Amino acid sequence: MRGKVRVMQLMLLFSVLLLGIKFIAWWITRSNAILTDALESIVNVVAGSVALFSMWYAGRPRDEGHPYGHGKIEFVAAGFEGALVLLAGGGIVFAAVRGFFYPHEIMRLDEGAILIAGAGITNFFMGFYLLRRGKRQDSALMVANGKHLLVDTLTSLGLVGGLLLIYYTGYDWVDNLLATILGLIIIYTGFRLVRVSLGSLLDEQDYEKITQLIEVLNRNRRDNWIDIHKLRVLKYGSGLHIDAHLTLPWYLTLTEAHAEVHAMEKVVAAGIGPEVEFFIHTDPCLPQSCPLCTVQNCPHRQAEHVRKVTWARENLLPDQKHKI
C-alpha cells in the first residue's frame, strides 16, 4: 500500500506541473480548445488529491465496523473522478458552443502547440504506467486514473493537430469545433468511469476475474474437489472476496476437509494474488456425484465414473450441484 501511495503522490505532483503548463499555453493563445485541456487538468489535480486520500484510507486495517476492510473507497473515488470529468466535459462543450457566437482573436498558436504537445507526451507515460501498475495490483482507482490520463493524451494530440490547422489556415472557428469534440470525448470518458464505479459498489460480478479464477481451478484441480457451485467473486478495492460451495467425499474427517479447503485457498492465492479472502462451504458428495467423481479406489462408490466435468461460468455460478 505504501508503494501505491508514493505512486499517487508522484502523479499528483506531475498533474500540478502540467496544469501550470496548460494554463500558460491558454494565457498566451486565448484558445478555447487549450482552455478545454487546462480545465480538464484541474479535474486531474482534484481527482489525484482524492485518489491519494483514498489510497491511504483503503490501506487501513480491518476493524469491527469494517470487517471487509476499507478497499471500496477506491470505487467511490473513481466514481467521484468520473463525475468531475462529466462536469468538466459539460462546461467545455458549453464554452465552445458559446464561442461560435462570440468569437475572439487567437494568438501565438505555434508556441501553444509546443507546450500542449509536451504535456500530452508526459500524460501518456503517466497514464501508461498507472494503467499497467493498477491492473497488476487490481487497483480500480489506479486503472481509472490511468485511463483518464491516456484519454487526456489523445485529446492533447488532437488539440495539437487542430492548433496547427488553425495556424496554417487562419480558420479560427476550428478552435471551437475542436473544443466541442474534445468536450464530448471527455463526457463519454466520465460516463464510463461512473458506470464502472457504480457497478463495483453494487457488487456487480467481475466476469474477467471469475474467468481467471476458473482457469486457475481447472489447472490445479484435485480429485477430492468433486464439484464447485454457487461461486461468487466480489472486489473490495484490490482485495477479492470469494464465496463457493465445494463438494468433497462424504467420508473425509473434518481435519481432512479443512486441509482440502486450505489447499484450494493456496492454489488461488498463488494464481491470482495474495489479497484473497475465502468463505467456502463444504458439502458432502451424494450418489448422484459418483458418475462425475474422479477419486481413485473410492470405497463407497455407487456408480461408475462416466466423465469429468470441465468447470466453466455456466456450471460454477448457479446454486446447483453438478450431475449427469
N, C-alpha and C positions, 0 to 999 in steps of 0.2 A: 504493500500500500504506500509506503514511503516513496518508492520509485514512481508510482503514479502521480503522487502529489508534486514531486520535483518536475516531472514532465509538464504538468499543467501550469506550474509556476513559470517555466520557461516559455510555454506557449502564450501565456498571458503577457509576458514581457515583450515578446515579438509582436503581439496584437497591438499593444500600445504604440510601439515604434511604427508599425505600418499605418495605424490611424493617423499619426502625425504626418507621415509622408503623403498620404492621400489628401488630407486637408490642405497641405501646401500646394499640391497639384491643382486642387479646386480653386484655391485663392489666386493662383497666377493665371488660370484659364477662364474661370467663371463658367465652366461646363456643367450642365445638369447631369450628364452621364457620369462625370467624375464625382459629382456630389452624391450620386446614387451609390457609387462604390464606397465613398467615405462614410455615408450613413450606415451602410451595412457593416463597416468596420467597427462602428460604435456598438453594434449588436455583438460583434465578436468579442469586444472587450468586456461588456456586461456579462455575456454568456460564459466567458472564460473565468470571470470572478465567481460566478455562481458554481461553475464546474469545480473550481478549486475548493470551495467550501464543501461541495457535495462529496468530493473525493475524501476529504478529511472526515466528514461525518460518516460516510459509508464504511470507513475503516475502524470505527469504534466497535468494541467487542459486544457480543450479545448480552442482553440483560433481561430482567424479569418482564419488563414492559415490551421488549422487542426480542422475543425468543428466536426469531429467524434472522436476527441481525438488522442492520440499517441500510443494506445494499439497495433497496428500492428507491432511495432518494436519487440515485443516478437516473432513473426513469423520469422522476419529477423534474430534475434539472434539464434533461434532454427535451422534455415537453415544453418547459419554460423557454428554452432556447428557440424551439420551433415557433412558439407564439411570438417571440420577439422578431424572428425572421419574417413571419407573416405581416406583422405591423409595419416593419421597415419596408417590405415589398409594396404594401398598400400605399404608404406615404410616398414612395418613389414614383409609382405609377401616377398618383395624383399630381405631383410636382411636374412630371414630364408632360402630361396632357395639358396642364396649365401653361407650360412653356410654348406650346403651339400657338396659343392665343396672345401671349405676352412675351415675345422673343427678346433676347438681349444679345449683345456682342460677345463673341468668344475670342479669346486671345491666347497666344503662345502655346498652341496645341502640341507642337513638337516636344517642348520641354515637359508638358504634362504627360504625353505618351511615354516618355522615357521613365518618369517616376512611377507611373502605373504599371509598366512592364516589370520594373524591378520588384515592386510589391507583389505582383502576380507570381513571379518565379519563387519568391520567398514563401508565399502561401502554398504553392504546390508542394514544396519539400516539407513544410509543416504538416499539411493535410495528409500526405502520403505516409509520413512517419506515424502520425496519430492513428490513422486508419489501420495500419499494419499492426501496431502495438495493441490497439484496442481489440482487434479480432483475436490476437494471440492470448490476451488476458481476459477475454469475454467482458469487456467494459463497454456497456451501451453508451455511456457518456463520451468516452474517447472516440468511439466509432461515429457518433453524431457530430462531434466537433470536427473530426477528420473529413467526413463527407461535406460538411458545411464549407470548410476551407478549400476543398477541391472544387466545389461549385463556384466558390469565390474566384478561384484561379481561372476557370473557364470564362466567367463574366469579365474578368480583367483582360483576358486575351481578346475577347470580343470587343471590349471597350477600346483597347489599343488600336485594333483594326478600324473601328469607327472613327476614332480621332484622326488617324492618318487619312482616312477617306475625306473627312471634313477639311483637313489641312490642304489636301491637294485639289479638291473640287470647289471648296468655298460654300458647300451646301450646309448651312447651319442647322436646317431643320432635321438633318440626320441625327444631331445630338439628342433631340427629344425623342425621336423614334427609337434610337438605341437605348435610351434610358427606360422607355416603356417596355421594350423587350426584356431587358435585364431585370426590371421590376417584376415582370410576370414569372420569369425563371425563379427568382428569389421567393415569390409567393408559393410556387409549387414545391420548392425545397422545404419551406417552413411547414407546409401541409403534411409532407411525408414524415418529417421529424415528429410532429404532433401525433400523427397516426400510429407510428411505431411505439411511441412513448405510452399512449393510452392503451394500446394492445397489451403491453407488458404489465402495466399497472392493473389491468383487468385479468391478469393471469392467462393471457392468450397462449395457446400451445406454441412452442418454438419447434416447428417441424424439422428445421435443419438440425437442431441439436438432438431431436429424437432419432432422426436417421443416423446420425453419428453414433449415438448410444447403441442402437440396434446392431450396427456394423461391429462394434466392439464386442457385444454379447455373442453374436454369431461366431466371431473369430475365436473366442476364448471359452466357448460353451463346454460345460462338464456334463457327464452322463446323468448325474443326480438332479440336474436342473431340467426336470421333465417338462415344465410349462411355465411361462410367464404371461400374465394378463393384467388388465386394469393398470397399464403403465401410464404414469403422469410425470411430466418434466416441467418444473417451474423455475423461473430465473429470479434471483434476488441480487441484483447488481451483477457482480462477476461470479457469484455463487450459484449452484444448482441444487434444487430440492427434488428428489426423485422418490415417487411412490410406486410400488408394484406389488403384485401378488405372485409369489414364487411357489410352484408345486414341487414338493420333494417326496421321496419314498416314505410311506406312512410309518415304516418300522424304524426310522432313524431316531436316535435318542435326541433329547433337547440339546445336548452338547454338540452332537454331530450336525444337527440342523443349523445351529448357530455358526459352526465352522463353515458351512456352505454359504450362508449369507455373508459372512466376513470375506470369503474368497471372492464373491461377486463384487463386493464393495472395492476390494483391492484391484480387481480387473478394470472396473470402470474408472477408478481414480487414476490408474496408470494410463488408460486410453484417452481420457477426456481432460482430466486435470484434478488437482488435489482438493479444490473447493467444492466438494460434493457432499451432500447430506442425504442419507438413505432412510426411508421408512418402508421396510419390506415386511409384508405379511406372509407368513408361510402357511401353505395349505397341504394337507396330506393327499397323496395320489388316490385315485378311485379305480375300480376295474376298467372304466372307460379310457383310462390313461394308458393301459398296457399296450395297445397297438402302436402308440407313438413313443413309448418309453425305450430308451437305448441302454438302460442299465444291464450290464452283463451278469449272467448267472443269478438273476433275481430269484430268491427262494419262494416268493409269493406271487409270481407271475400267473395271471389267469387267462391270458391270451397271447398269441404270438406277436412279435414285433412286425408291423406292416410297413411303416415308413417314418422317416424323420421329418418333422415339420420345420421348414425354414422360417425363422422369425422375421416378421415384417410389421409395418404400421397397421396393416389391415387386421392382423390377428393378435397383436400385443395390446392395442389400445382398448378394445371392448372388454367389458366386465363379464367374461365368459371363458371357461376353461376350454382348451383345445380338445377336439375329438374327431374321429373319422365318421 
